[in-house]
Amino acid sequence: MEMVPDADRALKGRELVASADAVVIDGSPRWCNLARTIMEQDVPGAWIVRLAGEP
């Protein structure tokens, strides 16, 4: 693990990232929405509103 002052810049363009940040996700070919995954797995009663089409 490495702490950097600008995580977006460090992650953008990497082969695979886990993030909920649109700038990072848009700049990477493969990604996982980490916040969504955590909510769906660890907070089963959470109200999740999908603003886009089905994933």
Contact map, one row per residue, 1 for C-alpha under 8 A:
1110000000000000000000000000000000000000000000000000000
1111000000000000000000000000000000000000000000000000000
1111100000000000000000000000000000000000000000000000000
0111111001000000000000000000000000000000000000000000000
0011111000000000000000000000000000000000000000000000000
0001111111000000000000000000000000000000000000000000000
0001111111100000000000000000000000000000000000000000000
0000011111110000000000110000000000000000000000000000000
0000011111110000000000010000000000000000000000000000000
0001011111110000000000000000000000000000000000000000000
0000001111111100100000010000000000000000000000000000000
0000000111111100000000111011000000000000000000000000000
0000000000111110000000010011100000000000000000000000000
0000000000111111100000000011100000000000000000000000000
0000000000001111100000000001110000000000000000000000000
0000000000000111110000000001111100000000000000000000000
0000000000100111111000011001011100000000000000000000000
0000000000000001111100000000001111000000000000000000000
0000000000000000111110011000001111100000000000000000000
0000000000000000011111011000000111110000000000000000000
0000000000000000001111111000000000000000000000000000000
0000000000000000000111111100000000000000000000000000000
0000000100010000000011111110000000000000000000000000000
0000000110111000101111111111000000000000000000000000000
0000000000010000101111111111111000000000000000000000000
0000000000000000000001111111100000000000000000000000000
0000000000011100000000111111100000000000000000000000000
0000000000011111100000011111111000000000000000000000000
0000000000001111000000001111111000000000000000000000000
0000000000000011100000001001111100000000000000000000000
0000000000000001111000001001111110000000000000000000000
0000000000000001111100000000011111001000000000000000000
0000000000000000011100000000001111111000000000000000000
0000000000000000011100000000000111111100000000000000000
0000000000000000001100000000000011111110000000000000000
0000000000000000000100000000000011111111000000000000000
0000000000000000000000000000000111111111100000000000000
0000000000000000000000000000000001111111111000000000000
0000000000000000000000000000000000111111111101000000000
0000000000000000000000000000000000011111111101000000000
0000000000000000000000000000000000001111111100000000000
0000000000000000000000000000000000000111111100000000000
0000000000000000000000000000000000000111111111000000000
0000000000000000000000000000000000000011111111000000000
0000000000000000000000000000000000000000001111100000000
0000000000000000000000000000000000000011001111110000000
0000000000000000000000000000000000000000000011111000000
0000000000000000000000000000000000000000000001111100000
0000000000000000000000000000000000000000000000111110000
0000000000000000000000000000000000000000000000011111110
0000000000000000000000000000000000000000000000001111100
0000000000000000000000000000000000000000000000000111110
0000000000000000000000000000000000000000000000000111111
0000000000000000000000000000000000000000000000000101111
0000000000000000000000000000000000000000000000000000111
